[in-house]
Amino acid sequence: MSKRNKHAIKHTIQGFGLPLYTDEQLYSIHCATLEVLWQVGVRVDSPEAREVFAGAGAVVDEKTNIVHIPNYMVEDAIKTAPKTITLAGRDPAYDYVIEDNRVGFVNLAKGLPMRTPRQRYTVPRQNRTWPILRK
């Protein structure tokens, strides 16, 4: 069995940081999330995405478009998650790297393209589906 990503469910604050949760609280949140993903599932409207989930071992209900994600899929995703993600600026000088122990603030009013093997830019209609945080 492969090792868990050292950053998953663990505080690794060095320097500036704000420890909001204990390791035990983070583990509790993780376990509750696994339970919801498996028992309740997630609605996935894209037939192509449902096919990918099914191929990876998720249980897909084609009538309701609900995908039930087993624990091992989440754990494998955590283990293989990249250590950094680059949000690409129009000018590479403004690229923003998300990585461990880095605090930063970015404007996400308009979607930022991510540099991945297949580059994809967001469009304004996608921004309407983003969650809105309210007090």
LUMTILO-815295 format. One line per field, with one value per residue (C-alpha): residue number from 1; x, y, z; residue in three letters. Coordinates in nm, 4 decimals, decimal comma, always signed. Example, Ala and Ser with C-alpha at 12.3 -4.5 7.8 and 13.67 -1.06 7.14 Angstrom:
<rs>
i: [1_2]
u: [+1,2300_+1,3670]
v: [-0,4500_-0,1060]
w: [+0,7800_+0,7140]
aa: [ala_ser]
</rs>
This chain:
<rs>
i: [1_2_3_4_5_6_7_8_9_10_11_12_13_14_15_16_17_18_19_20_21_22_23_24_25_26_27_28_29_30_31_32_33_34_35_36_37_38_39_40_41_42_43_44_45_46_47_48_49_50_51_52_53_54_55_56_57_58_59_60_61_62_63_64_65_66_67_68_69_70_71_72_73_74_75_76_77_78_79_80_81_82_83_84_85_86_87_88_89_90_91_92_93_94_95_96_97_98_99_100_101_102_103_104_105_106_107_108_109_110_111_112_113_114_115_116_117_118_119_120_121_122_123_124_125_126_127_128_129_130_131_132_133_134_135]
u: [+0,0000_+0,1333_+0,1959_-0,0604_+0,0227_+0,1973_-0,0190_-0,3532_-0,5497_-0,2543_-0,1377_+0,1978_+0,2125_+0,5583_+0,6016_+0,2833_-0,0290_-0,3671_-0,4417_-0,8218_-0,8618_-0,6791_-0,5591_-0,8454_-1,1009_-0,9527_-0,9714_-1,3338_-1,4163_-1,2351_-1,4309_-1,7630_-1,6762_-1,5981_-1,9331_-2,1251_-1,9432_-2,0242_-2,3703_-2,5270_-2,3145_-2,2630_-2,4783_-2,2711_-2,4546_-2,1795_-2,2196_-1,8467_-1,7570_-1,9962_-1,8259_-1,4846_-1,6109_-1,7631_-1,4397_-1,2494_-1,4831_-1,7578_-2,1202_-2,3212_-2,7006_-2,7799_-3,1435_-3,0542_-2,6981_-2,5776_-2,2240_-2,1361_-1,7610_-1,5963_-1,3390_-1,0473_-1,1008_-1,0753_-0,7705_-0,6003_-0,6755_-0,5218_-0,2109_-0,1614_-0,2555_+0,0104_+0,2182_+0,1660_-0,0954_-0,0246_-0,2982_-0,1867_-0,1925_-0,2252_+0,1352_+0,3478_+0,4934_+0,1518_+0,1206_+0,0195_+0,1454_-0,0671_+0,1579_+0,2105_+0,2699_+0,1947_-0,0645_-0,2041_-0,5070_-0,6283_-0,9245_-1,1498_-1,4283_-1,3294_-1,1998_-0,8273_-0,7087_-0,5126_-0,2036_-0,2694_-0,1765_-0,4978_-0,5328_-0,8939_-1,0239_-1,3383_-1,6235_-1,8562_-2,1523_-1,9394_-1,8827_-2,2575_-2,2352_-1,9648_-2,0789_-2,1712_-2,0657_-2,3096_-2,3124]
v: [+0,0000_+0,3402_+0,6163_+0,8887_+1,2336_+1,3967_+1,7081_+1,5321_+1,5864_+1,7285_+2,0666_+2,1555_+2,5201_+2,6718_+3,0436_+3,2456_+3,0392_+3,0205_+2,6779_+2,6652_+2,2928_+2,0262_+1,7135_+1,5228_+1,7737_+1,7550_+1,3754_+1,3945_+1,6290_+1,3946_+1,0913_+1,2773_+1,3851_+1,0261_+0,9177_+1,1838_+1,1075_+0,7368_+0,7337_+1,0512_+1,0896_+1,3824_+1,4856_+1,4790_+1,6049_+1,5312_+1,1833_+1,1838_+1,2565_+0,9856_+0,7412_+0,8359_+0,7912_+0,4525_+0,3411_+0,4308_+0,2284_+0,4694_+0,3567_+0,5614_+0,5922_+0,6961_+0,7780_+1,0444_+1,1288_+1,0604_+0,9263_+0,7418_+0,7729_+0,4982_+0,5825_+0,4287_+0,6625_+0,9668_+0,8283_+0,7505_+1,1033_+1,2497_+1,0351_+1,1396_+1,5079_+1,7431_+1,9324_+2,2587_+2,4060_+2,7038_+2,9564_+3,1185_+3,4934_+3,6479_+3,7490_+3,4656_+3,7213_+3,7151_+3,3374_+3,2284_+2,9025_+2,7277_+2,5191_+2,4065_+2,6792_+2,9629_+3,2206_+3,4315_+3,6192_+3,6168_+3,7728_+3,4991_+3,7246_+3,6095_+3,2543_+3,2050_+2,9455_+2,6593_+2,5219_+2,1539_+1,9114_+2,0263_+2,4010_+2,5162_+2,8669_+2,9499_+3,1393_+3,3907_+3,1479_+2,9114_+3,1891_+3,1955_+2,8414_+2,9258_+2,9243_+3,2545_+3,2981_+3,4875_+3,5755]
w: [+0,0000_-0,0935_+0,1564_+0,2145_+0,0837_+0,3798_+0,3393_+0,3654_+0,6855_+0,8729_+0,9913_+0,8415_+0,9435_+0,9452_+0,9830_+0,9398_+0,9886_+1,1512_+1,3002_+1,2896_+1,3568_+1,5531_+1,3756_+1,5392_+1,4073_+1,0584_+1,0684_+1,1807_+0,8902_+0,6509_+0,7729_+0,7508_+0,3960_+0,2966_+0,4393_+0,2437_-0,0827_-0,0510_+0,1057_-0,0363_-0,3469_-0,5814_-0,8774_-1,1947_-1,5018_-1,7532_-1,9115_-1,9900_-1,6265_-1,5013_-1,7357_-1,5943_-1,2378_-1,3235_-1,4881_-1,1715_-0,9493_-0,8438_-0,8383_-1,0886_-1,0912_-1,4501_-1,3640_-1,1084_-1,2268_-0,8714_-0,8366_-0,5139_-0,4576_-0,2514_+0,0149_-0,1716_-0,4685_-0,2421_-0,0616_-0,3938_-0,5183_-0,2022_-0,2420_-0,6037_-0,5695_-0,7065_-0,4511_-0,6407_-0,8743_-1,0973_-1,1683_-1,4921_-1,5335_-1,8770_-1,8272_-1,6786_-1,4358_-1,2651_-1,2336_-0,8843_-0,7383_-0,4754_-0,2537_+0,1016_+0,3606_+0,1221_+0,2157_-0,0627_-0,1810_-0,5392_-0,7145_-0,8467_-0,9747_-1,3198_-1,3549_-1,3795_-1,6295_-1,4770_-1,6415_-1,6829_-1,9602_-2,1350_-2,0876_-2,0420_-1,9854_-1,7928_-1,9501_-1,7782_-1,7610_-1,5488_-1,2950_-1,2186_-1,0809_-0,8272_-0,4654_-0,3075_+0,0548_+0,2739_+0,6433]
aa: [met_ser_lys_arg_asn_lys_his_ala_ile_lys_his_thr_ile_gln_gly_phe_gly_leu_pro_leu_tyr_thr_asp_glu_gln_leu_tyr_ser_ile_his_cys_ala_thr_leu_glu_val_leu_trp_gln_val_gly_val_arg_val_asp_ser_pro_glu_ala_arg_glu_val_phe_ala_gly_ala_gly_ala_val_val_asp_glu_lys_thr_asn_ile_val_his_ile_pro_asn_tyr_met_val_glu_asp_ala_ile_lys_thr_ala_pro_lys_thr_ile_thr_leu_ala_gly_arg_asp_pro_ala_tyr_asp_tyr_val_ile_glu_asp_asn_arg_val_gly_phe_val_asn_leu_ala_lys_gly_leu_pro_met_arg_thr_pro_arg_gln_arg_tyr_thr_val_pro_arg_gln_asn_arg_thr_trp_pro_ile_leu_arg_lys]
</rs>
